[in-house]
């Protein structure tokens, strides 16, 4: 019988799921992914986690509970750094301990450390440590990883072409419509692609006859080029990505509006969201709205803000040159 490896469908799952799933399946494991985020998962996650945690971490707890009794192992890597000289949010580093202290009767956790702050020279060792839970052959483990990495690259290519895989819980967004308004939705991947958390925001924008873009659709070389113009030090991977996106958009002015999604209690977003808004408002004429989510957010309020924002964009096309003579 195949070893069952469980992967919670939350946090960086939305960024790396083709890599993780393909890797363990290539080793002969049966990968079990938790259900799409729903009210039950949210409620049990909120109950299990500490009050001070942000809502994505609370939801992650719910996803763990959703699958913990169905698997032999849980894959919860200890992520410290994904790129050289950059850190990721500290909650990813302490996630395995947080889960162990909050949730009882857990299966063994595959909590390998991912830390590329200095270099990626230890990547092979990290991959082998993760794979050893399923296979005893280093050759088989590395072969499976190499195939999985190719799947991940294909996934990234599809996103840049405007296709968001249905497995993430978001509907497919195909940017093949012409002569419509373009809206950039910014935020961390788990805020953008968890349609329950963001209350189906991407499809709400599509229903307003707009083309949806996300930062993942911009080539990294452009983000890295424009982020060099930022006057300040960038220590966080998400900060580089989002500030680079803001500078790119303010320079190109290639969208009709920007919606920034953050979650209440996110330390990084409390700074980065403010920086992004100032950059957009200072350097461009692109309309901008910041939407903050938590477990108490109501869909009616989100609908009202999105509809008002889309109406404002439409009215600008008609009324922008119709300036009052007063004054």
N, C-alpha and C positions, 0 to 999 in steps of 0.2 A: 504494500500500500504506500502511495506517495506521501511524502512529508507535506504537511499543510502549513504554508506561511501566510500569515495575515498582514495586510497593509491597510492601515486606517486611511480612508478617503478624505483627507483633510491636510491643511497646511501645505508643505512642499510636494505633496502628492500631485497637485495640479501642474507642477513644473516638471517633475521627473518620473511620472508613472510609467511611460514606455520603457525607460531604462530599468526601473526596479522590477516591473512585472516580467519583462522579457528575460532579465538576468536569472531570476529564480525559476522561471518556467524552463529555461534552457538547461538548468541543472536537474530537471526532472521533478521539481516540486509542484504541488498544486497551490496556486496563488488564490487566496480568498480576499476580496476587497470588500470593505464595509459598504452598507447601503448608502444611497444618496442622503445627504443631510435632510432631516425632516424634524418635525416638532418633538418627537420622542427622543431623537438623538440629542437635540439641543437641550431639552429639559433634563435628561439624565446626566449630560455633560456639565451643565450649570450646577446641578446638585453635587456632583462628585468633585469638582475643582474648587480651588480657593476663590474667594470673592474678588481678589485683586487681579486675577488673570483676565486678559482680554478675551473677547468672545471667540476668536478663532481657536485659542487654546482650550477654552471650555468645550467648544464643539469637538475638538480632537479627543478629549476625554470621552465624549459620547460615542465617537466612532470606535474607540478602543473597546468600550463595554459592549458595543454592538457585535463584535466578532471574537472577543477573547475566549469564549467557550467553544468556538468552532475550529480552532487552529492549534498546531503544535508549537509554533513560534510566532511572535509578533515582531515585525520589522519596524523599529523606532531608532534610527541612527542618531548619534550624538553629533549634531552639525555645529561646528565652530566657525569655519571659514570655507567659502566656495571658490574664492579667487585670491590671488596674491595681494597682500597688503590690505585686505578688506575683511571685516568681520560681518557675521550675520547676526540677527537679533538674538540676545542672550537666551531667550526662552527656548530656542532650538537646542542649545547646548545642554540645558538642564532638563529637557523634556523626559528622558528615560526615568530620572529620579523622581520627577514630578508625578509621573504616571504610577510608578511603584509605590509612592507614599499615599496616593489618593485612591487607588483602586486595588481591591483585594482579589485573591485567587487568580492571579495572572499566569499565563504560560511563560516559559523562558523568553526573554527579549533579546533580539539581535540588535545590540546597541553599539555597533562599531563607531569609532570616532572618525569624522570627516573634517580634516583641518588642513587647508591648503594655503594658510596665511603666508608661509615662507616659500613653499614650492609644492609641486604635485609629485615629488619623487617617491612619496610613500603611498601613492595611489594603488599600486599593485598589492602591497601588504594589506591595505584596507579592504580591497576587493576579495582577497583570499580569505581574510578573517570572516567576512560576511558569508562567503560561499561555503566555508568549512562546516557550517551548520547543516548543509544539505549534501555536500560531496567531499570526498577525501582526496580528490585529484586536483592539484594546482593547475594542471594543463586544461582540464575540463572547465574549471572555474574561470580561467582567463579567456578561454575560447567563448564561453557563454557571455562573459562581460563584453567582449569585442563585438559580438553579434548584437547584443542589447544596445550598445552605444550607437551602432548604425541605425537601429530602430529609433533611438532618441533623436538623432540628427534628422531623420525623415520627418519626425513629429515637429521639430523646430521649423523645418522648411515649410510644412503645411500651415503652421501658424503665421509665418511671414507672408504666405499667400492669402491669408484671411480666412483660414478654415480652422475652427476650434472643434476639436474632437468631441463627439457626443459623450464619451466615457467620463469626461470631467463634470458632467451634469449641466453644462451650458449647451444651448442649442447651437447648431452650426451657423456661423456667420460668414456668408460669402460676399465679398466686396466686389460684386460684378454688376452693381446697379450704377447707372450713369445719371448725371444731373440731379443728384439729391444732396442733401446736407450731410456733412461729415462730422461725427462726434468722436473725440478721443476720450475713452474711459480709462483713467489712471488709478493705480493702487497696487497693492501686493497681489500676486496671482490667486491666493486663496480667497481674497475679497472679490476679485473679478469673476472667477469661474465657478464659485459655489453659488448656484442660482437660488438656493433657499436663503442663504445668508444675505445676499444682495437683493432678494425679492424679485428675481428674474429681471434685473435692470437692463441687461443687454437686449433682451427681447422687447422690453418696454420702449427702448430707443428705436429699435427696428420698426415697431408698430407705428411710430411717429414719422415713418418714411425717411429715416436717416441711415447712413452707412456707419457701422461701428468699427472703431479701431481700438487697439490696446497697445501698450508699450512693447509687448512681445512681437508685434508686427513690424517694428522698426529695426533695421539691421544694427547690430551692436557696434559696428565700426562708426556709424553716424553718432550714436549716443556717446561713445568714448571720445569722438572728435569734439563735440559741442560741450561736453562736460568739462573740458580743459579750460573753458572760458569762465568757469565758476570761481569766484574769489573766495576760496575757503578750502579747508581740508575735508576730504570725504573718507570716512572710515567704514561706512556701512554699504554693503552691496546694493540693498534696495534704494538707498539714498542716491548712489551713483546713477542707477537706472532711471529713477523718477526725475531727478534734477536734470540729467542728460536729456530725457524726453521733453521736459519743459523748455530747455534752451533750444532744442531742435525745433519744437513747434513755434516758439516765439520768433525764431529766425525765419522759418519757412512760411508761417501763417497758412498752413495747408489744411486746417480744419475749421469748422464753423463754430465749434464749441468744445469745452473741456469739462468733464465731470470727474472730480477726484473723490474716490471712495476710501474712507478710513474707518477704523473701528475704535470705539471709546476705550481708553486705557492703553493704547499703543504708544509707547514712549518715542519710538522713531518717527511715527507719523505726526506726533505733536510738534515736532520740529520741521520735518521734511515737508509736510503739507503746507505749513505757513511759508516756507521758502519757495515752494513751487508756485503758490498763489501770487506772491510778490513778484517773482520773475515774470509770470504771465502778464500780470496787470501793468508792470513797469515797462516791459519790452514789446508788447503786442496789443492788438485791439480785440483779441479773442475772448468771447464771453466765458466766464469761469464760475463753477459752483462746486462747493465742497459739501459732501454728504457724509455724515458720521453715523455709524451703525452700532447698536448694542442689542442685547437680548430683549429690550423693551421697545425697540423701534417698531412702529406700526406701518403696515403697507400703504394705508391711505395717505399718510403723510409723505411717504416716498413718492407715491403716484402724483400727488399735488406738486411737489417740487420739480419732478421730471417734466410733467406736462407744462408747467409754467416756464421752465427753462427752454423747452423746445418751442413753445409759442413765442417767447422773446426772440429766439434766433430767427424764426419765420418773419416776425414783425420787422426786424432789422432790415431784411431784404427789401421791404416795401417802404419803410418810413425813415430809414437812416438819413436820407438826403432831404427829408421834409422838415427842415429846421424852423422853429418858431422865430418870428421877427422880433419877439420881445427882447429888449436889452441890446 
